[in-house]
Amino acid sequence: MDGHGTDARPLLACLRGAHKRHGAIHALQGLDLALRGGELLALLGPNGAGKTTAIGLLLGLARPDAGSAELFGRDPQDIAARRHVGVMLQEAALPPTLKVRELLRLTASYYPAPRSIADVVALAGIEDLLARPYGKLSGGQQRRVQFALAICGNPRLLFLDEPTVGLDIQARQALWAAIRALVADGCGVVLTTHYLEEAEALADRVCVLAHGRLLSEGSVQALRARVARKRVWCATTLPLAELAAWPEVAEAARDGERLCLSSDAPERLLRRLLAADPALSGLEVRAAGLAEAFTELTGAASAAQAAEAA
């Protein structure tokens, strides 16, 4: 999907042909990126891909060397545009002695039309933390408070940088539910995460960056479809070592009661399996997961980059 195409959802922010250098490093190389209301965009890429630089340009923390950046149709450094943005960074330096309730009230006071404190507390699930000093909270509790602070201003666009680091499974699921509720309410969300299952669970659209360039843009399903390799699970009496030697099998492993076979030619593999073992059972074929698609895309980009440099 073209980020600047016919999508009916409102365009909240964009980069057009953005270039940015940090000394000798060409961090962004002509990046086009569009952020829309009512959509969660997962921005993925290995370390050094340009994700942080792209977000910095959209937030007005830096300016592109070439190309343009817009936030709600304005210069990202325009305070009128920045009032509609919420940000949750990986690290936050907050006054440790202030109680959570005080932090929420202070943050809300910076915005012209903040979300109600009660609503923020309910969405972030921090009712039990309000009377406690921020510095006395665990890392996971602090992350939940940081999320609450990011949504205090009732943002139309929310940037979440590794939001669930340090959270247990229950807290992570609760945060996912809150993020989905915000998106359903029309908020645009930009998510950067190393938890690819998080992107797979939440994202409407995925952009994969490497070396400052956009490698792939589209739905999770479209990205997975770019990877030809499939996974075939089955219960069979055929020996694992024998199957691993078949040319149709790229990898073979035991997965509980069944075998898991990776194949670039799944149709040929299935025909051979059924011919070799008529009693075959528990057959299941799956496309590559997002993690596999991401690894294949970024690996190919790194190989191309190395070839260019040679």
Buried (B, 14 or more C-beta within 10 A) or exposed (E): EEBEEEBEBBBBBBBBEBBBBEEEEBBBBBBBBBBBBBBBBBBBBBEBBBBBBBBBBBBBEBBBEEBBBBBBEBBBBBEEBBBBBBBBBEEBEBEEEBBBBBBBBBBBEEBEEBBEBEEBBEBBBBEEBBEBBBEEBEEBBBBBBBBBBBBBBBBBBBBBBBBBBBBEEEBBEBBBEBBBEBBEEEBBBBBBBEBBEBBBBBBBBBBBBBBBBBBBBBEBEBBBEBBEBBBBBBBBEBEEEEBBEBEBBBEBEEEEEBBBBBBBBBEEBBEBBEEBBEEBEEBEBEBBBBBBBBBBBBEEBEEBEEEEEE
